Amino acid sequence: MCAVQDVRDEGLARGGDLPFELLEKILTECGPHQPVADLLGGEPLLYRQLGDAVKLACKRNVLGVVTTNGLKLKERAEELVDANLPVLQVSLDGWDEPSQKERGLVKGSFERLCEGVRAVQQARGKRPFPMIRVLTAITRANHAHLDRIQSVVAALGVRSWGVSNYFYLNRNAHQRHQAFALVNGLSGSVAAHAIPEDVYLTPPQVQDLKSSLQRVEELNHRLRLRIAYSWNIDIEAYYSTRQAADLHCAIYPIRGWIFTPTVTWRSALAGSESAR
């Protein structure tokens, strides 16, 4: 998901735009492999040359994805459509203005996001692209109300919804990471949210989350959204004090824009989601 910038996340709090010349070099080098390139974090809609970046990705046979918080989407809707953006992902963690404001404390963010999605739909007309996908991160604020967000997604006319568990480090994991960084001369910055507690969701909250997910499944018999979620995950274990395996993984500091070549675009579009 694309964060509304949070200074608590030291690894995400660095500014600076990716030079367009470097972007062109990356796209040229990875183009023969037909990857998916997700332009995100920071906020890609603040990148003045975003439309040119999307057009360049198309020319290089790279499937471009823009993941955004949606606050500037209305202003740049036509530009993204005219650039032939294949996939647009919009982060929505609330179901109304007060709940969405919990994400970044931005006044009016819920309505601005909805207006942005509608502006893209209007600019797109009957064309199939960009394919619009809403992304939701499970948080302390929304874990018991995912079905409400699901109803908003359906009301917007969006058929694809991705839901992810919160990406965090608990106190123990963060301490181990800091020790590893100190020994190996790294900065210690992390891309996840390092929390001071042992768990992000308490056992009662985990039960609320499970009930919320069950309501999502039941409601989707009628709404028929394509929902991407790790349904088979052990939620109790994920939100527990259980320590990670004894494998060391350095999370490098993020500086400015992230450009992430992933799987090939043909496999990415071939049924990665299913209605449930």
Secondary structure, DSSP 8 states (H G I E B T S, - for coil): ------TT-GGG-------HHHHHHHHHHHGGG-EEEEEESS-GGG-TTHHHHHHHHHHTT-EEEEEE-STTHHHHHHHHHHTT-SEEEEE---SSHHHHHTTT--TTHHHHHHHHHHHHHHHHTT---SEEEEEEE--TTTTT-HHHHHHHHHHTT--EEEEE---EE-HHHHHHHHHHHHHHT-----SSEE-SSS-SS-HHHHHHHHHHHHHHHHHHHHH--EEE--TTS-HHHHTSS----S---------S-EEEEEEEHHHHHSS--EE-
